[in-house]
Amino acid sequence: IELPNAYKKIVKIPLVNELKSVMTSFSKRAENMPSDKSKDNMLKLTNDIKKASLDIRLYDKSFPEILECKINKCVDNVIDTYNNTKGGQVIFSDLGAPNNDIFSVYHEIKNKLIANKIPEKHIAFIHDYNTDKKREKLFQDFNNGKIRILLGSTDKLGIGVNIQDNLIALHHLDAPWRPDQLTQREGRIIRYGNKNKDVNIYTYITEGFDAYIWQLI
């Protein structure tokens, strides 16, 4: 038994004008951090940078959609893989979970996939399966191809999850905080028992924003 060949693909998102203005405000925040860390701090700033790099609406819902964004690039790749293979796909995002009251990255992706003729029954959120029994059934359905696209966070989907049987593509929408978390994510697809000889791992990076975070990892 051999591990699948993993082809890692970097998908660069251009730094459009809307994001440039936000980056300028972030730079000013970094230069003028208050001594009172409860008001603002570098950890909060880093998290805001991660939000804006994923989707500007996650940082500030008053912004309109930016068409050249991670979500749309990811959706394009998911649709292409869905239409040209029979394999399953996992999308990792620690931000914008289904219960997010500001902006749900998960529902935005799901709605776009459904609008592009992917049946809703083939899409699942790990967050909707809150018992061991439900999760076991979910993973069985994913391995059997009944569910083709699974969205989840590192904490809920990155550890102790056996979904490799039919997994052909993995998508990193955001960067986890630690290198071991990245290893855990990719361990879902680069795993013994995967029936696919070749698999793809997509990493979506917004230029000028989270490239530095990925370099640190």
Disulfide bonds with the S-S distance in Angstrom:
none
